[in-house]
Amino acid sequence: MTERMTRIARRSHPNAARPDEVHATRVDRALSWSDFRAAVRYDPANRLLVAVPAISAKRAEHPWLGEATGLHTRIGTADAYHREFTHGSVYWSERTGAHEVHGAIAERWKAEGGEASFLGFPTTDEQPSRGVASVRGDHAAETRRGRFAHFEGGSIYWTPLHGAAIVHGMVRDIWALLGWENSALGVPVGDVVVDVESGVHRGVFERGSIEWSPARGPIVSVIAPAASDALDVEVEYDGVGRLQTGFAPQATQA
């Protein structure tokens, strides 16, 4: 395939105002790899040449992001870049690739410090929650709808009723083994809280809680079915049992 390439050359031209004036000539010929290297001053260490097509591909995957509102911008001194769009942002790093963030989850992530926080860069795009609870009322249906995104150091889950909550550390790992929001615990209702003195990590969920400490290990508490009826939701209690044999949490009924 032949493409039209503009060659910029520095030369003396009869009509040039100065001997070093830059002018352009257009030529027709097949573009080669060496042409590309020369055109962009190719440097294997310049990760922008990887980030730009990755960010562009992610934008094409999610056209609802809208038009770009800024240039590709390097993040600090790291080999990482981002670009802002009308309805969100796309972040790229060597470790995580390109992923979009937007809405309430993006706001919460940036409020924590964004990629400079313990959460790090996004490792997934924002996705809908996968809860399978059988809903018997409009209010319960609204509480079950939500979104989430995973990051290097944790996850952010958002629901209309509880807002955006950060789950991380061993609480997140245990909850993941149980089945995430599809488990008997449901979605988080607040951030995981860490007691620095005791080392206890505690996360509260719709229908129970998870605690973990180096001394005691994990403790999973699930609200009894009678109590969960107040939420007007039918729950499958299969998550804790799967975890007991290999992971041995101390499961209790609240």
Long-range contacts (C-beta under 8 A, 24 or more apart in sequence): 1-30, 2-28, 2-29, 2-30, 3-30, 3-31, 4-28, 5-29, 5-31, 5-35, 5-39, 47-79, 47-80, 47-81, 47-94, 48-72, 48-74, 48-81, 50-92, 50-94, 51-80, 51-81, 51-92, 51-98, 52-81, 54-92, 54-97, 54-98, 55-81, 55-82, 55-83, 55-90, 55-92, 55-98, 57-98, 58-90, 58-92, 58-98, 58-99, 58-100, 58-125, 59-83, 59-85, 59-90, 62-88, 62-100, 62-125, 65-90, 65-100, 65-102, 75-115, 76-116, 80-115, 80-121, 91-115, 91-121, 91-122, 93-121, 95-121, 95-152, 96-120, 96-121, 96-122, 96-123, 96-152, 99-123, 99-124, 99-125, 99-149, 100-125, 100-126, 101-126, 101-149, 102-126, 103-147, 103-158, 104-158, 104-163, 104-164, 105-147, 105-148, 105-149, 105-156, 105-158, 105-164, 107-164, 108-156, 108-158, 108-164, 108-166, 109-149, 109-151, 109-156, 112-166, 117-153, 118-153, 118-154, 118-168, 119-151, 119-152, 119-153, 119-154, 119-156, 119-166, 119-168, 120-151, 120-152, 120-153, 121-151, 121-152, 122-149, 122-150, 122-151, 123-150, 123-151, 123-152, 124-149, 124-150, 125-149, 129-157, 129-159, 129-181, 129-187, 130-180, 130-181, 130-182, 131-181, 131-182, 131-186, 131-187, 132-182, 132-236, 133-186, 133-233, 133-234, 133-235, 133-236, 134-233, 134-234, 135-232, 135-233, 136-232, 136-233, 136-234, 137-232, 139-232, 140-231, 140-232, 140-233, 143-206, 143-231, 144-187, 144-233, 146-181, 146-187, 148-181, 154-192, 157-181, 157-187, 157-188, 159-187, 162-187, 162-188, 162-189, 162-190, 165-189, 165-190, 165-191, 166-191, 166-192, 167-191, 167-192, 167-203, 168-192, 169-194, 169-201, 169-212, 170-201, 170-212, 170-218, 171-201, 171-202, 171-203, 171-210, 171-211, 171-212, 172-203, 174-210, 174-212, 174-218, 174-220, 174-243, 174-247, 174-249, 175-203, 175-205, 175-210, 177-242, 177-243, 177-247, 178-220, 178-239, 178-240, 178-242, 178-243, 179-238, 179-239, 179-242, 182-239, 183-239, 184-208, 184-222, 184-235, 184-236, 184-237, 184-238, 184-239, 184-240, 185-209, 185-210, 185-220, 185-222, 185-239, 186-233, 186-235, 206-231, 207-231, 207-235, 208-254, 216-250, 217-248, 217-249, 217-250, 218-247, 218-249, 218-250, 219-249, 219-250, 219-252, 220-249, 220-250, 220-251, 220-252, 221-251, 221-252, 221-253, 221-254, 222-251, 222-252, 222-253, 222-254, 223-253, 223-254, 224-253, 224-254, 227-254
